[in-house]
């Protein structure tokens, strides 16, 4: 039931935290749940969505381009499994 946003800092060889772990009622938690995640990157703005709801917006100058991926945290759930069924991105025209 939590989300965070981080980027890989190749100089320090570590994740740099932009948004700490934060609980959200928009996350469908528990077994056999589906969640849709969205990130809109526009200049230095990062806008986060979960299941169609805007949940967080930040401005960050450190990474204006790069790659993206997901990281799943399941340290307290033995046997936890996740399936990422679809990943897509669009280049937005201004």
N, C-alpha and C positions, 0 to 999 in steps of 0.2 A: 503493500500500500504506500510505498514511498518512491520518489524520483530524485535524481540529482543530475547535474550537468558538469562535465569535466572535459578537459582537453589534455592530450598527451604532450608533455613538455620534453622534447628529445634532448635538450641540453641538460636538464636535471634527471632525465630518465625516470620520470614519475608522472602521475596524473596531477594536474593543477585543477583545483575545485573552483568552479564558477558559481554553482548553486549547490549548497549542502543538501544532504538527504532531508527531504521534506515530505510529510504526509499529505495525501490528497484523497478526498472523498470521491474524486472522479476515476480513481484507479479501481478496476474490478479485481479484487483480491480473492484468494481461495482457489480451490481446485477447478480445473476445466473452464477457466475464464479467458476471455479475449479482450485485449486492450489495443487501441489504435494510438500511435504516438506520432506527433508531427513537430518539426522544427522549421521555422522560417528564418533564414539568415538573410538579412537585408542591410548591407553596409556593415556597420558595427553593432547592429541590433540582432539579438537572438530571441525569438518568440516561441515559446513552448506550448504545445497542445497535448491534451490527453482526452481521448474519446470525444473529440470535437469541441472541447472546452479550453479556452485560453487559460493557462495556469501560471505562467511566469514570463516576464519580459526583462531582459537585461541589455546593457550596452557594454561591449568589451572590445578593446582595441588590439588585444594580443594576437589574435588569429583571424586574419581577414580572408584567408583561403585555406584549403586543406581537404582532408578526407573525413568521412564520418563512419560511425559504427555504433553498436550497442554493447552494453556491459550489464549483465544480470547478476544481482546480488542475492545469494541464497544461503548465507552462512548459518542460519538457524532452522533450516528446513531439510532434514535428511531425505535423500531420494528425489529432490526437487528436479524437475525437468522443464525445459522451455523450448518452444518451437517458434522460430521467426519465419512466417510463411510468405511474406511479401515485403520487399524493400524497393522504393522508387524515389526518384528526385526529379525536380523540374527546375529549369533555369527561368527565372522570372524576368520579364522584360519591363523596363521602367518607362 
